[in-house]
């Protein structure tokens, strides 16, 4: 029979062991989905932005941001099976953002005052020259017959109507706002990020009125509209994802782990959003309630632009890895 002192010590050991089991930290959640990567044939092409075409393929820009070879620059196409075709579109023009407009024509911004064009059949069309010779397009979005472009050089938003061929300029209220990315909601309202002003801009195309909402955290980068109509954006330099409720103008920010570096963002059909974590080397999903889950990390890959297929699989450009990746969820 144990004496009272030894019995007391045994009970203490059992209690400590039980507490260790109950309060032990859980293991990190396993990365979601199955990651597949596809190498781009042209070395150091620096794929940047990506969009889905009406042909069922994904189209991406090869930005050549680190290249010292000023050869013809490309737009790439990748099929759902991973077959990549490159199309030489311009010389020394550094393609940036890309979107499909009407009639199966993809428009892309670049480092000169013009919009590049290529059809989903791979036919390169003549550039659309912008009215202002100092205009440099950055973000680009499409809605109906209109193509919307941010111009940080002139602190403006441009609308190009693909039917009439007319450009319309909308000057941003805040001086030096540096408009970056742009998107359009289902009602035709244009939303854009103002990196230097740390604001989200809203443009009503009918009235031409621009209103702005301050972002409490860091400068907003890329922007997307969720299926519920809320406006989401990334804050790369403060490691956060933000949400703006258009009905209240309230901004909510969701902090990420240090060093995540969120950049691109895209809405998914299920109501969630996917965003690239450029510094961490992976992508992550956030629900409208703010629940975040991550995919597998690839060190040094620097994911940048992202788009989501109708079935829900996110495709994204790995700028430093020179690859296009897809996360297969099913």
N, C-alpha and C positions, 0 to 999 in steps of 0.2 A: 504494500500500500504506500502511495506517495505521501510524503509529508506535506503539510500545508504550504510551505515555502516553495517547494518544487512544483506543486500543483498550480500555484499562483503564477510562477514563471512560465509554465506550459500554456496556461490560458492566455497570457500576454503574447506569446509567440504566435498562437493561433489567430488571435485578433489582428495582429500586425500583418500576418500573411493574408488574411481575408481582405483587409483594407487595401493591400497592395494589388490584389486581383480586381477589386471593385473599381479602384480609382487609377489603375494603370492607363497610360495614354494609349489610344487606339492606333493601330498601324495605319500609315497613309493609305488613302483610297487608291485602288489600282487605276491606272489610266484608262479612260473610256475609249471604246472603238478600236478598230484595226487600221493602222497607218500604212499607206502605200505612197511611195515617192517615185517620180519619173524625172530623169535627168534631161535637161534641155540640150539639144545638139550643139548649139553655139556656146562655147566656153565664155564665162564671165559676162553673160547676158544680163544678169541682175533683174530677174522677173519682179515686177512691182505690184501692179494691180491686175485684177481678174474679174471677168463677168461671164454670165451664161448667155449664150446666143440662142436665137429661136431655132437653130439647127440642131439643138441638143448637145452641142459641144461647148467647151469653155474657151474663152479668148483672153489673152493676157498680153501685157506690154513688157517688152524687154528694154529696160531703162538705160542700161550701159552706164550707170552712174560712176562706176569705178574703172571703166575701160579707157585706155589711152589710144585705142585704135578707132579712128574716126571713119569707119566703113559704114555701109548701109545698115540702118537700124531696123529691127524687126517687130512685127506683131506675131504672136504665137497662137496656135490652136491646138487644143488637146481633146481627144475623144474620150468618152466614158471608159474606154478600155486602156487609155494611157498612150495612144499614138499621137506624137507631136509633129506638127508641120509648122515651119516658119515662113513668113512672108516679108520680104524686104520692102519697107514702106517709105523710107526717107533717109537722107544722108545728114549725119551730124544733127539730129533733131531730138534725141533722147525721149522716146515716148513715155508718158506718165500714166494718166488714168484713162479708163475705157468704159464705154457703155453702148448698148445697142439702141438705135433710134428706129424710126419708121422705115418700112420697105427693106428690112433685112440689112441695113447699113450700120456698121459699128463706127462710132466716132471716138477719137482719142485726143487728149491734150499732149502738147510737146513744148519744146523750149523755144518756139518762135510764135509770132502772132497769127496762128492759124490752127484750124481743127483738121486733123488727119482723118481719112475715111478708108474703110475696107469693107467689102460685102462679106456675108457669111459663105459665099462661094469662093472667097479668097481673091477677088478682084480689087486691086488698089485703085481708088478713085482720086481725082484731083483734090487738093486741099481746099478748105473753105477759109479764105483769108478774113481775119477780123478787121473791123473798121479802124481800130486804134493800133498804130504800128508799135506801140510799147506794151500792148496787151500780152500777157503770158498766162495761158490757161493752166489751172491746177486741177481741182476736182471737177467732175462732170457727172451729170445725171440726165435722164430722159423722162418725159411725160407727154403722152399724146404726140403731137407733131413738133414739140419743143425740145431743144437741147439746152441745158442749163450749165453754165461754166463759171467757176470762181476765177477772178483775176486779181492777184495780190498786188501786181504792179500799179494798178489803177484803183485799188480799194473798191472794187465793183463786182456785181453779178451780171453776167451777160445771158441773154436769151437769144437763141438762134432758132428761127422757125424753118423747119426743113421743107415746107411746102412753098412759102413765099420767098425764102432766102434772105429774110430781113433779120438783122441784129438789133437788139434793144439793150441799152445799158441802164443798170440800176445802181446808183451810187450808194455806198453804205454810209449810214449816219455817222458812225464813229470814225474819226480820222485815224489812219494807220492800223486798222483792225486786222489786216492780213487775212482775208478770207481763204480758207483752206479747202475743206471738203463740202459737198453739197448733196442733198437728196430732196425728193418730192414726196409728199404724203398723198393718200388716195383722193383727197379733195383738191389737189393741185397746188397746195401751199408749199412754198420752197423754204427749206431749212438749211442752214449752213453754219459752219464753225468759224469763229473769229479767233485765230490762235493768239495774236498779240494783245487783243483786247480782252481775252478770257471771257468771251460771250458766245451765246448761241443766237444766231439771227433768224428772223422769220420774215419772209417776203410774200405779200399778197399780190400775185400778178395782175389782178384786176384793178386794184387801186394804186399799185406801185409803192405802197407803204411798207417800210421796214421797221420792225420792232426788235428789240434786243433784250436778252436775259443774261444776267451775270452768272458765271460759273465760279463758285466759291474756291475750288481747288485750282489745279494747274491749267495750262492752256489746252482747250479741246482740240482734238486731231481729226479723226474720221467720224462719220455720222450715219445713222440708219434709223428707219421707222419700223417699230415692232408691229405685229399684226393687230394689237389693241390700240394703235395710233400714238403710243408714246414715242418720244424722241430719245434715242440713245447715242452716246458718243464716248470716245476713248480719251484718256488723259495719260499719254505715254510717260511724261516726265514726273508725274506724281503718283503713278501706279494705281489708277482708279478707272472705273467705268461709271459714267453718269447717266442719269435718266431725267428728262424734262417732261412734265405732264402739261400738255398744251392747254388743258382746261383750267389749270390753276397757276401756271408758270412756276411751279415749285420744282426745284432741282434737288435730286437725291444722288449722292455719290456713294459708290460701293468700293471700298479700298481693296487692293490686291496685295499679294505677298511682295515684299521688297524685291526690286529687280525684275519685275514682270515685263514692264515696258509695253503696255497695250497699244496697238496701232490700228489695224483694220477692224471693221465690225460689219456684220451682216445679219439681217433678220432671217429666222427659220420659220417654216410653215407651222410648227407646233407652238409658236408664241415666244419661244426663247430667242436668244441672240448668241451668235458665235463671234469671238474676237481673237485676233492674233496677239500673242505675247512675244514681241520681237526679241526682247533681251533674254527671256527665259527659253526660247526656242520651241514653243509649242502653241497650240490654240486652246481655248477654253470656252465653255458654254455658261451663260448666266440666264436664269429664269427671271420673269418679271418680279418675283419676290426677292431676288438677289442671291439665290442659291447658285454657287459656282462649282463646276466640275472641270477637270483638266484632262487633256490628252497627253500622250507620250511626248517627252522632251527630246529634241535633237540639238545638241550643243552646237552653237555657231551657225545655225540654219537661218536665223533672222526672218521668221514669217512676217509678211507685210500685208498685202491685200487679200481679201477673202470674199467668197460668194457661196451661197448655199443652193444646192440642187432641189428641185421640187420634192424629191423623196426624202430630203433632210440631211444628206451627206454634205459636209462643208469641204470645199476645194480652196486651196490657198497657195500663194506664191512664196517660195522660200528664197528671199533675195540673195543671201550670202551663200546658200548651198547650190544655187543655180538649178533648182528643181521646182516642179509643181507637185503638190501633195494633196491627197484626199484622205479624209477620215471616214472609214466605212463603219456605220453604226449598226447595220443589219447584215 
